[in-house]
Amino acid sequence: MSMDTQPKGGGENRVRSPADAGSSRRPVILITPDLLLSEEAETEHQYAVRTNYAEAIGEAGGLALILPYHSGDIADVLALCDGILVTGTQPGADVPTIRSTFERALVQQALAARKPLLGICHGMQLIGEYLGGSFARDLPDLAGDATAHLPRAVPDRLAHEIAITPGSLLAGWQGGTTARVNSLHRHALMGEGRFKVLATAPDGVTEAFEAVGDSFCLGVQWHPEYRLTALDRQILQGFVAKCAERAVPPRSSINPPSFKARLDALGLSLPEAPTPPGAFVGAIRNGTVVTVSGQVPLRDGKVIRTGQVGTTISIDEAREDARCALLNGLAQLEKCTGGLDRVTGFVRLAGYVSATAGFTRHGQIVDAASELLRDLFPDHWMHARVAIGVSSLPRGVPVEIELSATVMEDR
């Protein structure tokens, strides 16, 4: 029987890449790692993933991230990603309980959330078993070693033939019903479950399946991450393309909370913009850039405290003053622009700290303003910054904050 590793046909079944589909970003795909157990101590256990898993996902247009087993709430993990790849393990090795338990819960919730799933080798067996199939632990005894399922320690060569179900997803990608694949496994998925068998080895071992239902869930027994054939690449591209279709939109497009809502959540309120105490304005706009004059820590129009850090003012008090001064600066920014939801970014924040000559922790004080900016504008808070020590500041205050921001264009 002739086995052609190149797809045939006119190309109507070729997979479109995320870039072809006009995706605004690469889909994020979480990869489950293997666990290397240390004989020395539990603290020395290591997660491990072969680099070609990540390389294959990247080549297909995705962004691969390793998913530790201790990821807390799986629902939160799934909210961060567009697809899941459950990887293989060492052939014949017993999979640690912590891994299999985590992966079963992950598969269950990923299917419920309709996140695209790809299982490779062990991953295919685990998903198939969850879907109702049975798990054969010793393939040579089961199959009489009729097919070379473990011909080499490294599956970098094609090992045996597979027969592909006509009219199936794989048949469309391959452009035919035969192919050759690599192989590296002692265990196998057997029996029937909530899946359709897409390919089998000559000895009847299931080589690929597709879950029943409307979400993408594909399992393959061989290792397409080695990318030995065009079919291997089609599988990876098809998976990544499905992930791109269900890609989580950027945070900014999911109706983010308003500035007022974030302020309320922190238990804060924006004061009225203080009246400048001289011949200048609180903020001035030039195009889409707004520069806010230096602001001091006023509350209800009055200075909170006076003094110098390192003598009468503690670091915690100075940090509180920095936050207060920033809120006054944001009040000036709001007055100038008509609303802080119009802010698109920050350019620079400068903090001036009145301190003794030997004081060196100015940055820790100005951090309070930067951290509050991050909490209030989580999508575009990043800014350049300076923290400067001075001998005195206007009105005897310990801190002064100035900033510049970018805003939406007026229509």
C-alpha positions in Angstrom: 0.0 0.0 0.0 1.4 3.4 -1.0 1.4 6.0 1.8 1.7 9.6 0.7 2.8 12.0 3.5 1.8 15.0 1.4 -1.8 16.3 1.2 -3.5 15.8 -2.0 -6.4 17.6 -3.7 -7.1 21.1 -4.6 -6.5 22.7 -1.3 -10.1 23.6 -0.3 -9.5 21.8 3.0 -6.3 23.7 3.8 -6.2 25.4 7.2 -6.2 29.2 7.3 -3.7 30.7 9.8 -4.8 33.2 12.4 -3.0 35.9 10.3 -5.0 34.8 7.2 -8.2 35.1 9.3 -7.3 38.7 10.3 -6.9 37.9 14.0 -5.8 40.9 16.0 -3.4 38.8 18.1 -2.0 35.3 18.4 -4.2 32.9 20.3 -2.9 32.0 23.7 -2.5 28.2 24.1 -1.7 26.6 27.5 0.5 23.5 27.4 0.4 21.0 30.3 3.9 19.9 31.3 5.4 16.6 32.5 6.6 16.4 36.1 10.1 15.2 36.9 10.1 13.9 40.4 13.2 14.4 42.5 14.5 11.7 44.9 16.0 14.4 47.1 13.0 16.4 48.1 9.6 17.6 46.9 10.9 21.1 46.6 13.2 19.8 43.8 10.4 18.5 41.5 10.5 20.1 38.1 8.0 20.8 35.4 9.3 19.8 31.9 8.1 20.3 28.4 10.0 19.5 25.2 10.8 22.6 23.3 9.3 21.4 20.1 5.8 21.5 21.6 6.1 25.3 22.0 8.0 25.7 18.7 5.3 23.8 16.8 2.5 26.0 18.4 4.5 29.1 17.6 5.1 28.0 14.0 1.4 27.4 13.6 0.6 31.0 14.7 -0.1 30.5 18.4 1.5 31.7 21.6 2.4 28.8 23.9 2.5 29.1 27.7 3.3 26.3 30.2 0.5 25.6 32.6 1.5 24.4 36.1 -0.7 21.9 37.9 -1.1 24.3 40.9 -3.0 26.9 38.9 -5.7 27.6 41.4 -9.2 28.0 40.0 -9.2 26.4 36.6 -12.1 28.7 35.5 -9.7 31.6 35.9 -7.0 29.8 33.9 -9.5 29.1 31.1 -10.5 32.7 31.0 -6.9 33.7 30.2 -6.4 31.3 27.3 -7.9 30.4 23.9 -7.0 26.7 23.8 -5.4 23.8 25.7 -2.7 21.3 24.6 -2.4 18.2 26.8 1.0 16.7 26.1 2.6 13.3 26.2 4.9 11.8 28.8 7.7 9.2 29.0 6.6 6.0 27.2 5.4 3.4 29.6 5.9 5.7 32.6 3.2 6.0 35.3 1.8 9.4 35.2 1.9 11.1 38.6 -1.5 11.3 40.3 -1.2 15.1 40.7 -0.8 15.5 37.0 -3.6 13.2 35.9 -6.0 14.6 38.5 -5.3 18.1 37.4 -5.6 17.3 33.7 -8.9 15.5 34.1 -10.4 18.5 35.8 -8.9 20.8 33.2 -10.4 18.7 30.3 -13.8 18.6 32.0 -14.0 22.4 32.4 -12.3 23.1 29.0 -15.0 21.1 27.3 -17.7 22.7 29.3 -16.3 26.1 28.3 -15.9 25.0 24.7 -12.2 25.8 24.6 -10.4 24.0 21.8 -8.5 20.9 23.0 -5.7 19.0 21.4 -4.4 15.8 23.1 -1.1 14.3 22.0 0.0 10.7 23.0 -0.8 10.6 26.8 -3.0 13.7 26.3 -5.0 11.8 23.7 -5.4 8.8 26.0 -6.4 10.9 29.0 -9.0 12.9 27.1 -10.3 9.7 25.4 -10.6 8.0 28.8 -12.5 10.9 30.1 -14.9 10.7 27.1 -15.7 7.0 28.0 -12.9 5.0 26.3 -10.8 2.5 28.1 -7.0 2.6 28.8 -4.7 -0.3 27.8 -1.6 -0.3 29.9 0.6 -2.7 28.1 0.3 -2.3 24.3 2.7 -5.1 23.2 0.7 -7.8 25.0 -2.6 -6.3 23.7 -1.6 -6.0 20.1 0.9 -8.8 19.9 3.6 -6.2 18.9 2.1 -6.3 15.3 2.8 -2.6 14.8 6.0 -0.7 15.7 4.5 1.6 18.3 7.8 2.1 20.1 10.5 1.7 17.4 13.0 4.3 18.7 13.7 6.3 21.8 13.1 9.5 19.8 10.2 9.6 17.4 12.0 11.6 14.7 11.2 9.2 11.9 8.0 7.8 10.4 7.2 4.4 12.0 4.0 2.9 10.7 0.9 3.4 8.5 -2.5 4.7 9.6 -5.8 4.3 8.0 -7.9 7.5 8.1 -11.7 7.4 8.2 -13.1 8.7 4.9 -14.9 12.0 5.1 -13.3 12.8 8.5 -11.5 15.9 9.5 -8.1 14.2 9.1 -9.1 12.9 5.7 -9.8 16.5 4.6 -6.5 17.7 5.9 -4.6 14.8 4.4 -6.4 14.8 1.1 -6.7 11.0 1.3 -7.3 8.1 3.7 -3.7 6.9 4.3 -0.6 8.4 5.9 2.5 7.5 7.8 3.2 8.7 11.3 5.9 8.5 14.0 5.2 6.6 17.2 6.4 6.6 20.8 4.0 4.8 23.2 3.3 1.6 25.2 -0.2 2.5 26.3 -3.3 3.0 24.1 -6.9 4.2 24.0 -9.3 1.3 23.4 -13.1 0.8 23.2 -15.8 3.3 22.5 -16.8 6.6 24.0 -18.2 10.0 23.2 -15.8 10.3 20.3 -15.5 9.4 16.6 -12.4 7.4 15.6 -10.6 9.2 12.9 -7.6 6.9 12.3 -6.3 3.5 13.3 -3.0 1.6 13.1 -2.8 -1.7 11.2 -3.2 -3.6 14.5 -6.5 -1.7 15.2 -5.1 0.6 17.9 -6.9 4.0 17.8 -4.5 6.6 16.4 -6.8 9.7 16.4 -10.3 10.7 17.5 -12.6 13.7 17.5 -15.0 14.3 20.4 -18.7 14.2 19.7 -20.2 17.7 20.0 -19.8 21.1 18.6 -16.5 22.1 20.3 -13.1 21.3 18.8 -11.5 18.3 20.7 -8.9 16.3 18.8 -6.7 13.5 20.1 -3.8 12.0 18.2 -1.6 9.1 19.4 1.5 10.1 17.4 3.6 13.2 17.9 2.8 15.9 15.3 5.0 18.4 17.2 7.9 16.8 15.4 6.4 18.1 12.1 7.6 15.3 9.9 4.8 15.5 7.4 2.4 18.1 6.0 -0.4 16.4 7.9 1.4 17.0 11.2 1.5 20.7 10.3 -2.1 20.7 9.3 -3.1 19.3 12.6 -1.3 22.0 14.5 -2.5 24.8 12.2 -6.0 23.5 12.4 -5.9 23.5 16.2 -4.4 27.0 16.4 -6.9 28.3 13.9 -9.8 27.0 16.0 -8.2 28.7 19.0 -8.1 31.9 17.1 -11.8 31.7 16.2 -12.6 31.5 19.9 -9.9 34.0 21.0 -10.6 36.0 24.1 -11.0 39.6 23.1 -8.4 42.1 24.5 -9.4 43.3 28.0 -10.1 46.8 26.6 -12.9 45.5 24.4 -14.9 43.6 27.0 -16.7 46.6 28.4 -14.0 47.3 31.1 -15.2 49.0 34.3 -15.3 52.8 34.2 -12.8 54.9 36.1 -15.5 55.7 38.6 -16.2 52.0 39.2 -12.5 51.3 39.8 -12.3 54.3 42.1 -15.3 53.1 44.1 -13.9 49.6 44.3 -10.8 51.0 46.1 -13.0 53.0 48.5 -11.7 56.3 47.1 -13.2 59.5 45.7 -11.9 62.1 43.3 -11.6 65.6 44.9 -12.4 68.8 43.2 -9.5 70.1 41.2 -7.6 72.5 43.5 -7.3 76.1 42.4 -3.7 76.8 41.3 -2.0 79.2 43.8 -0.2 81.2 41.2 -0.1 82.5 37.6 -0.5 79.0 36.0 -3.2 76.4 35.2 -3.8 73.1 36.8 -3.4 71.2 33.4 -3.0 72.1 29.8 -3.7 70.1 26.7 -1.7 70.1 23.4 -3.4 67.8 20.9 -3.8 64.4 22.6 -1.1 65.1 25.3 -2.1 66.7 28.7 0.4 68.0 31.1 -0.7 68.3 34.7 1.0 70.9 37.0 2.7 69.7 40.2 0.1 68.8 42.8 0.6 68.7 46.6 -1.4 66.7 49.2 -4.4 68.8 49.8 -7.6 67.5 51.4 -10.7 69.8 51.3 -8.3 72.5 50.1 -6.0 72.2 53.1 -2.5 70.8 53.4 -2.6 67.4 55.1 0.7 67.8 56.9 4.0 69.6 56.7 7.5 68.5 57.5 10.4 66.6 56.1 10.8 62.8 55.5 13.5 61.5 57.8 12.6 63.8 60.6 9.0 64.5 61.4 7.4 62.6 58.5 7.4 58.8 58.2 7.6 56.8 54.9 4.1 55.6 55.4 2.8 59.1 55.9 4.7 60.3 52.8 3.3 57.5 50.7 -0.2 58.5 51.8 0.6 62.1 50.7 1.8 60.8 47.4 -1.5 59.1 46.7 -3.4 62.1 47.8 -1.3 64.3 45.5 -1.9 61.9 42.6 -5.7 62.1 43.1 -5.5 65.9 43.0 -3.5 65.5 39.7 -6.2 63.2 38.3 -8.9 65.7 39.3 -7.0 68.3 37.2 -6.7 65.8 34.3 -10.5 65.2 34.5 -11.3 68.9 34.5 -9.1 69.5 31.5 -10.3 66.5 29.4 -13.9 66.1 30.4 -13.6 62.6 31.8 -10.9 60.1 32.8 -12.4 57.3 30.7 -10.9 59.3 27.8 -7.3 58.6 29.0 -5.4 56.3 26.7 -2.1 56.3 28.5 0.5 58.0 30.6 3.8 59.4 29.5 5.6 60.5 32.7 5.1 60.8 36.4 7.5 62.8 38.5 7.7 62.8 42.3 9.5 65.2 44.5 10.2 64.3 48.1 11.3 66.7 50.8 13.8 64.7 52.8 16.9 64.9 54.9 20.3 64.8 53.2 20.9 61.2 54.1 17.5 59.8 53.0 17.7 57.5 50.0 14.2 55.8 49.7 12.5 58.5 47.6 11.4 55.8 45.1 9.5 53.9 47.7 7.4 56.9 48.4 6.7 57.8 44.8 5.9 54.1 44.2 2.6 54.8 46.1 1.5 57.1 43.3 2.6 54.7 40.6 0.8 51.8 42.2 -2.4 53.8 42.5 -2.2 54.7 38.9 -1.8 51.0 38.0 -4.9 50.1 40.1 -7.0 52.8 38.5 -5.8 52.4 34.9 -4.9 48.7 34.7 -4.8 48.6 30.9 -2.6 51.6 30.3 -0.9 52.7 33.5 2.7 52.2 32.4 4.8 55.4 32.5 8.3 56.8 32.7 9.2 58.2 36.1 11.6 60.2 38.2 11.8 60.4 42.0 13.8 63.3 43.2 14.9 64.4 46.7 14.7 68.1 47.6 15.3 70.1 50.7 11.9 71.8 50.7 8.6 72.0 48.8 5.9 74.7 48.5 3.7 75.1 51.6 6.1 72.9 53.5 4.6 69.7 52.2 6.7 66.5 52.1 5.6 65.3 48.5 4.7 66.8 45.2 3.5 64.9 42.1 3.2 65.9 38.5 2.2 63.8 35.5 1.5 63.9 31.8 -1.1 61.7 29.9 -2.4 61.0 26.5 -6.2 61.2 25.7 -8.6 60.4 22.9 -8.8 62.8 20.1 -11.8 65.1 20.1 -14.4 64.3 17.4 
